[in-house]
Amino acid sequence: MLNPWSSEFWRLVLYVSGTWLLGLILGWPVWGLVAGLSLYIISLAKRFHRFEIWANQGVTEPEEFGGIFEDIAFRFYRIRSRSRRRKKKLTELLRRWQHSSSALPDATVVLEKGGEIVWFNRTASAMLGLRPNDNGRNIGNLIRNPRFIYYIHQPSHPEPLEMASPRDLSRMFSIRILPYGGVSGRSEQLLMLVSDVTHIRRLMTMRRDFIANVSHELRTPLTVIMGYLETLKDEPDCDVAAMKEYLERIEAPARRMKTLVEDLLMLSSLDTGAPPSPEISDIVRVMPLVKNLLTEAEQLSQGQHQFVLEVDDTIQIRGVEKELHSAFGNLLLNAVRYTPAGSTIVISWQSSGDGAKLCVRDNGPGIPPEHIPRLTERFYRVDVGRSRSSGGTGLGLAIVKQVLRRHDAELTINSELGVGSEFCCVFNFARLQRPDQRKFPGAASA
Ligand code: ADP
């Protein structure tokens, strides 16, 4: 097969020699030559015109152009098909990237070097309040925080910036800016990633406060114990009676430390242990549990309170007896400790809606409303002195809350100053065992 240039050459030779021979026969060889060349140019122009129409059509199979055009068309077709495939691949890649970054939990914004917005995902709209027509606007005009503006105009961003959300000052954002796009190491754009770190910050603050609180709670009784030990050391000739007195004084702070450590261990195991699922939990009979707690409460009360029991013995709980004992016990002992002599304490266990609730109600002094939302925080007390003097660690209601969370239940607190308080543990249907209810397979009976 001839190569395209040879075929084109022979085409020219054919045109020119044909018309030249005709011209020679007719006696005008030169005009024959001119006519041959003209015909060849016309054929060239026609093929070029067809080629142009075909090339503008998009990617279709090349026609039979003949000569050099056939080869050009074939190469053109190959390059075009390849670039079309690559374009398709890139578009798909871009579409997938945009789709997945739209669903990212972090706000993602592509910026020009000067700060103009090129693209942003859905989360950026929600977190930063960006709207579709903000494309092309400078981010510094939309997030008007001076620290942020200073940060984005830095030549490099090795450290993230933490700042309050522009829409909600109670939320904390961490902002990272990375070079984006560009070739041979020179990036033309910036990629801004914004994540909500409110929860992490809150946890870190909680951890710091918790450590400070534990240290503080342990230091006070420890200082007392150390003080008495120093005194004992300095008085080697101290008599037995004095020694006994010192030891008795040491006992109270030591006991307080023991209670605190026990509560901390309890909280830690509640925090880390897997929650007991209702299907495999034991059935806990509420009546005997409450009766046991009542004995403890009566001991603490020393006959100064009146107790009333309103317990429906037919409803039982699927759960961990030790944990429920601790939760209900905390509520009952609190009622004794925080109400004056002569108060009445009612313990009820009754159906409520779909589920059932255990309530401890007293007619004590009540709790000021501003304290109620914070009562279940670790170490939160309304009156620190009162709590400590009655042996409280400030962890009781935190334990109650954790136990209930593990039993898919919740704590409700109602209190009115001068009227009394009511603490209720509300259990849902799935956690209960009623006489008419069939048992879960595998559930052990009490
Ligand atoms: P504490 O170890 O101090 O008792 P809790 O977490 O059990 O810690 O209770 C938190 C605070 O809630 C207590 O310090 C007390 O001020 C208040 N409180 C709890 N129960 C009652 C109640 N029945 N009446 C009044 N105040 C209560």
Residues whose N, C-alpha, C, O or C-beta is under 5 A from the ligand:
A	BS01	ADP	N334 A335 Y338 G366 I367 L375 Y380 R381 V382 D383 S387 G392 T393 G394 L395 G396 L397 A398 S421
